[in-house]
Amino acid sequence: MDKRVLVTRRIYQQGLDLLRSRVGQVIVYEEDKGMPVEELCEQAKGVNGILCMLSDKIDARVMEAAGPSLQCVSTLSVGFDHVDLKECKARNIRVGNTPGVLTNATADLTMSLLLATARLIPQAAQEAKTGGWGTWKPMWLCGTELADKTCGIIGLGRIGYAVAKRLKAFEVGKLLYTGRTEKEDPENLGTEFVDMERLLTESDIIVATCALTEATTNIFNAETFAKMKDTAILVNTARGACVDQDALVTALKTGQIRAAGLDVTTPEPLPTDHELFKLDNCVILPHIGSATAECRTVMSVMAAENLIAGMTDQPMPAEVNP
């Protein structure tokens, strides 16, 4: 196929092999860091497709640089808020993403982050490394259990439901959720659809796995933190912009909530001098929700398949704006 594509980061070999077997020219940004926008625009000139990352802003500037040859943008992510869909539609550019394939990896990470936060695992590991591990003390490094807790999930999509299944195995008491619509419960987990007010006031653990929309931007703010239990734990593996981080700092410092675990922040990466890093009751990870070799391999192949289909007028495995 006489096409030219740009891949904005090194991806797993299976995805690159697929592209190279079907596409005439594959340009890969070999640096393992974000592609500067100036270089992105320069390398995009005349390409037929762009395989981008969540950290790449694909807007009118990039599309204008690419020119009328650009047929498809394929993002190696479930989220697509970094792609200007309106501009793509106006230019008749197809957009694909990689939903479904990262469900288990992200749900596993969500539970890992919850357990790390609830059981004070980072603090415990640090104490063991730095000599703080002395004689056994009955009240030292005591976290909280998940059993019998009320858990609230914001956004019971694929990932949210996978988290609910894992929570059920820990014998939680209630599984509440909220979102735009009531969802089916195919595995009879006992999930209960409630309004946001009830979820906030009743939940011991709140997990955000929602998409970033106008309604979910800063959904966790000073007002919502004030409604939460002072023993509540917040875990966010959705998007950083779902949380007002200044309000979260205040809530954690004043004991308005017990703790928070974040795999996503605003911005990313979060500056190392940010106030959240100074808090013992906040665990922050560098956005590794889908970071398993298995998951990233499948994502790479799916993103390549989307790109190829998008450039050949074929049905895409996952199209955002059909």
WOTA-V138290 format. One record per residue. RES is the residue in one letter. SS is DSSP state (a for helix, b for strand, c for the rest). D_LAST is the distance of its C-alpha to the last C-alpha in Angstrom with 2 decimals. Layout:
RES/SS/D_LAST
RES/SS/D_LAST
This chain:
M/c/22.74
D/c/23.91
K/c/21.44
R/b/22.29
V/b/20.65
L/b/21.84
V/b/22.15
T/c/23.39
R/c/25.55
R/c/27.38
I/c/25.44
Y/c/26.75
Q/a/28.06
Q/a/26.05
G/a/22.82
L/a/24.73
D/a/26.38
L/a/23.15
L/a/21.96
R/a/25.45
S/a/25.68
R/a/22.67
V/c/22.58
G/c/25.47
Q/b/25.89
V/b/24.87
I/b/26.14
V/b/26.73
Y/c/28.12
E/c/30.94
E/c/32.12
D/c/31.42
K/c/30.66
G/c/28.11
M/c/27.51
P/c/29.16
V/a/26.90
E/a/29.29
E/a/29.04
L/a/25.26
C/a/25.18
E/a/27.90
Q/a/26.40
A/c/22.93
K/c/24.55
G/c/23.26
V/c/20.91
N/c/17.82
G/b/16.31
I/b/17.22
L/b/17.56
C/b/18.58
M/c/20.23
L/c/20.06
S/c/23.02
D/c/21.51
K/c/20.49
I/b/17.83
D/c/18.42
A/a/19.31
R/a/22.48
V/a/20.95
M/a/18.41
E/a/21.36
A/a/23.45
A/a/21.09
G/c/20.99
P/c/19.02
S/c/18.84
L/c/16.20
Q/c/12.99
C/b/11.58
V/b/12.56
S/b/13.01
T/b/14.96
L/c/17.69
S/c/17.32
V/c/15.76
G/c/16.03
F/c/13.98
D/c/16.13
H/c/17.63
V/b/14.62
D/c/14.49
L/a/10.92
K/a/12.39
E/a/14.02
C/a/11.13
K/a/9.33
A/a/12.83
R/c/13.32
N/c/10.20
I/c/9.94
R/b/7.18
V/b/8.01
G/b/9.12
N/c/11.85
T/c/14.61
P/c/14.98
G/c/17.70
V/c/19.77
L/c/21.71
T/a/22.60
N/a/26.18
A/a/26.98
T/a/26.01
A/a/27.77
D/a/30.82
L/a/30.93
T/a/30.67
M/a/33.66
S/a/35.49
L/a/35.14
L/a/36.28
L/a/39.27
A/a/40.16
T/a/40.21
A/a/42.00
R/c/44.58
L/c/45.26
I/a/44.53
P/a/44.14
Q/a/47.42
A/a/49.14
A/a/48.14
Q/a/49.40
E/a/52.67
A/a/53.23
K/a/52.71
T/a/54.86
G/c/57.87
G/c/57.12
W/c/57.42
G/c/60.97
T/c/62.68
W/c/60.69
K/c/60.15
P/c/59.19
M/c/57.01
W/c/55.48
L/c/51.69
C/c/51.07
G/c/47.44
T/c/46.00
E/c/44.90
L/c/41.68
A/c/43.49
D/c/43.77
K/c/41.64
T/b/39.12
C/b/35.71
G/b/32.91
I/b/29.27
I/b/26.87
G/c/23.43
L/c/23.79
G/c/20.51
R/a/20.76
I/a/23.00
G/a/24.92
Y/a/25.79
A/a/26.84
V/a/29.08
A/a/30.48
K/a/31.47
R/a/33.29
L/a/34.98
K/a/36.21
A/a/38.01
F/c/39.91
E/c/41.24
V/c/39.89
G/c/41.11
K/b/38.09
L/b/34.34
L/b/32.95
Y/b/29.39
T/b/27.61
G/c/24.09
R/c/22.01
T/c/22.64
E/c/25.08
K/c/23.99
E/c/25.44
D/c/28.16
P/c/27.99
E/c/30.80
N/c/33.02
L/c/33.41
G/c/34.61
T/b/31.88
E/b/32.56
F/b/30.19
V/c/32.08
D/c/31.76
M/a/31.73
E/a/35.41
R/a/36.60
L/a/34.58
L/a/36.07
T/a/39.61
E/a/39.87
S/c/38.06
D/c/40.08
I/b/37.00
I/b/33.68
V/b/30.64
A/b/27.50
T/c/24.35
C/c/21.93
A/c/18.89
L/c/19.94
T/c/19.29
E/c/21.64
A/c/23.35
T/c/23.99
T/c/25.14
N/c/28.89
I/c/28.86
F/b/31.93
N/c/34.44
A/a/38.14
E/a/37.81
T/a/35.95
F/a/38.28
A/a/41.21
K/a/40.10
M/c/39.78
K/c/42.75
D/c/44.86
T/c/44.52
A/c/40.71
I/b/38.63
L/b/35.18
V/b/32.76
N/b/29.57
T/c/27.04
A/c/24.06
R/c/24.09
G/a/27.25
A/a/26.42
C/a/26.69
V/b/30.43
D/c/32.87
Q/a/34.89
D/a/37.96
A/a/38.16
L/a/37.74
V/a/40.62
T/a/42.79
A/a/41.92
L/a/42.82
K/a/45.94
T/c/47.33
G/c/46.66
Q/c/44.29
I/c/42.24
R/c/43.50
A/b/41.01
A/b/37.48
G/b/35.49
L/b/32.66
D/c/30.32
V/c/28.38
T/c/30.02
T/c/29.76
P/c/30.16
E/c/29.63
P/c/32.08
L/c/34.31
P/c/37.57
T/c/40.36
D/c/42.60
H/c/40.26
E/a/42.17
L/a/40.02
F/a/41.34
K/a/44.86
L/c/44.45
D/c/45.61
N/c/43.49
C/b/40.16
V/b/38.61
I/b/35.99
L/c/33.99
P/c/32.04
H/c/28.48
I/c/28.95
G/c/26.94
S/c/25.19
A/c/28.16
T/c/29.27
A/a/29.55
E/a/27.85
C/a/24.80
R/a/24.40
T/a/24.85
V/a/22.04
M/a/19.78
S/a/20.85
V/a/20.13
M/a/16.66
A/a/15.82
A/a/17.38
E/a/15.53
N/a/12.13
L/a/13.70
I/a/15.23
A/a/12.30
G/a/10.32
M/a/13.53
T/c/14.26
D/c/11.32
Q/c/11.29
P/c/9.14
M/c/9.03
P/c/11.27
A/c/9.27
E/b/5.86
V/c/6.18
N/c/3.82
P/c/0.00
